[in-house]
């Protein structure tokens, strides 16, 4: 049974002449405890797709259509109060840039504790105690004293750990990770990926992992969906797609990645990454 079922999701933005389609009839299913990676180059519609599910794409001006059902509840036409109960409690999100995602005017502990005060009605003291425990669980050393720090006192990797603690503190059924390692160096990236996988195993959380990096997705995701210009051109098990990609765009992405292209072959910029086939031209 699907935890999240998305059918023919489309997101259009009106222009002076016509409209721009950022997401075009996207469909996928995600079961409890599974990990689905959505991959594609910058501008392919990945973030708009997941943000629209969270109610973070204003409509209007966007025109959002299709169907998205989470635990039997419709997300796309849910009233604001219903979405507020789901966001941060049942569905949490880690945003792209850890350097700008935290509020610089609030101490770290209060930002981590906020979902508990909103969704579970804990007192300030109770929420802070849970927040310190969450910081320790994501590997922040000396969590008790560092909880009183301000965001600018943390490195990029530590800020991302704070974001993960904030996202996981309510033990959500679904975690959306929108390129959570983009701004981090490779060593910290490895630590963050291992942390997400560990927390997922411990809590049985389903993960929707957004990335432009096929190597990262191959490492953490059981299932893979490839997006190009708002369209999901290929879906399936990650191992099968990476071993025998069916779509030329997927093959192009693989040929451009140092860790995934065939040994001995030069890295290339595939023509299909630059110009759409005639059937896909606007």
N, C-alpha and C positions, 0 to 999 in steps of 0.2 A: 504493500500500500504506500502511495506517495505521501511524503510529508508536504512537499511543495509541487504543485502541478501548474505549469505555464502553457497556455495554448494561444498561438497566433497573436502574441504580444507585438504591438506596433506603436511607435512613438514618432509623431510628426510635429515639425515646428513650422508655422506659417512664415512665408517670405513675401516680399512685395509681389513676386510673380510665382504663384504655385506654393509648394511646400517642400521642406527638406525632411526626408525620412531617415531618422537616426537608427531606428530599430524596425525591422521589416518582418513581420509575421514569424516571430521566434517562438518555438515550442520546446519544452524539455520537462523532465520529471526528476525529482530528487527524493530518495527515500531516507528515513531516519538513519543516522550514522554513516551515510555515504558522503563521498567527496566528489564534486563535479567541478572541473576546471573549465573556465571559458577563456579562450585565448584568441588573440588577434593583434594586429598592429595598432598603434595609436590612432584613434579616430574611427575604429571599427564599430563602436556602439556598445562596448562591454559595460562601461560604467553607467551609461544612460539606461541600459537594460535593467541592471540591478537597482539603481536609484529609483526608477519608476515603481519597482515592486515595493520599495520602502516608503513610497509617497513623498519622495524628495524632489521630484520633478514637478514644478508648478503646472497645473492644468486648470484654466489656460495660463500661459499661451500655448503650452504643448497640448496636442491632441493624442490621448492615450486610449488605445482600444485593445480588445482581446480579453483573455480570461487568466486570472492568477488565483489559485486556491491554496491556502495554507491552513492545514488542520481543519479543513472543511469550511473555513471562512474566506470569503472573497476579499482580496486585497485592493483591487483596482477601483471598486465602487464603495469601499467601506467608508463610513463617516469618520471624521477626524478623530473623535474620541476613541473609536475602536482601534484606529491605527496607533494612536498614542499608547494604548494599553499593550499592543503587540510589540511595537518598537522598543528596544532596550530591555524587554522582558523575554518574549518568545523568539524574537529575531534581533540579533545584534550585528553591528557592522564595524569593521576596522577600515579606516579610510586611508587613502594613498600616502599622504605625506605626514609622517609623525612630527615633523618640525613645526607644522602649522595647525595640527588638529586639536591641540590642547589649548584651553583658554589661559592666556598669560596672566590674568588677574585673579586666578583662583589656585589655591594650593592643590598639589597633586592628589592628596588623600580625599579632599572634598569632591573632586571631579570623579574619582573612582567610586565614591560612596553614593553619589547622586542617584543612580538607578535604583539602589536599595531603598532610599527614602521615598522615591516617587512610586515605585511598583510594589514594595513590600511594607511600606509604612513604618520603617525602623526609625528610631530616634537618631539624632546626630551622633551620639556616642556609640550606639550599637552599629551604625553603618560604618563609622570610622574603624572600629575594631575589625569588621569584616573586610574593609578595604586594605588594612595592613596585612591581613592574612592572604588576600588576593595578590598583593605585591610580592610577598614572599613566595607564593606558589608559582609566579612567573619568573623567578630567579633574580629579583632585585635584592642585592645584598643590603643588610642592615635596614630592613624595611621599616621598622618602627621609627627610626630617626629620619630616614629619607622621605617618609610620608608627609612630613611637614615642609618639604622643599617646594620651590616654585618650578614650573616647567623648564625655564631657561637654565636651571641648574642640572638638567639631565642631558646626556648625549642622545643622539638620534636613536641608537639601539635601545637605550633605557626608556626613551619616550614611547617607542613602539611596544615595549613590554607593558608600559602603563596603559596604552590603548587596548592591548589584549586583555589585561586584568579588568579594565572597565567593561569590555565587551562580554567577558565570560562570567562576571561576578553574579549575574542572575541565573546562570546555567541555562542559556537559551537552547531551544531545540534546533535553531538554525543560526549559523555564523556566516556572515558575508565578509570575505576578506578581499578588499579591492586593492590589488597590487600592494600588499603590505610590506614588501621588501624593496620597493623601487629605489628609495633614497638611501639604502644601507649598503655598506661594503660587504664583500662576499662572506667574510667570517661571521659577521653579525647576522647576515641573511640566513646562513646555515642554522644558527642558533634559534632564530625566530621561526623558521620552518619546523624544526624539531619540536619547539615548544607548542606550536599549533597542533601538530600531530599527537603529542602527548596529552594535551588537554582534551582533544577530540576522543581519544581512547578512554580517558577517565570519565568523561561525562556523556558519551554517546551522542555527541552533537553532530549534526549534518553540516557540511561546509561547502559553501559556494565560493570558489577561489578564482579571482579574476587576475589575469596576468597577460603581458605581451611576451613572456619568456617561456618557451616550450620546455626548456630543461627544468625549470622550477615546477611547472605543472606536472611534468612526467614524474617528478619525485614525490609529490604529495597527493596526486589525484588518481582515483580509480577510473573515473570516467572523464571524457574530454569532449568539449564542443568548440568548434573553430568558427569564429565570426569574421566576416568580411563585408565591409560597407553595410552594416546593419543586418546582414543575413547570416544565419547559421548554415554554413556550407557542408559541414561534416560533424557527425556525432558518433560516439561509440566508446568502447573501452580504451583507455589511454595506451596500453601496450600494443593493441591491435592497430590503432591509428598511427602510432609512431613507427611501427614495423612496416606497415603497408598502407600509407595514406592514399585515399581514393581520389581526393580533389587536387587539382594542380596548385591551388593556393596553399594548401597544407604542405605539399611537396616543396613549394617555394620557400615557405617559412623554415622548413627543416634544412634546406640547402644553405640558408643564410646563418644558421646557428653553429658556432664553433664546436659545441659539445655534442651536436646531434647529426651533423652532416656526415656523409660517407668518408671514412679515412682515406687520405690521399687526394681527395678532390678539392679544388680551390673553392673558397667561399664565393658565392655569387649573389648578385641582385637580380632576382628572376623578373622577367618582363611582366608576368602576371601580377606581381606585387605593385607595379606602377600603373598599368592600364587594364581596365576591366575587359573581359571578353565582350564581343559585340552584343551577346544576349543579355549582358548585365549593364551595358552602357546606359546612362540616364537619357 
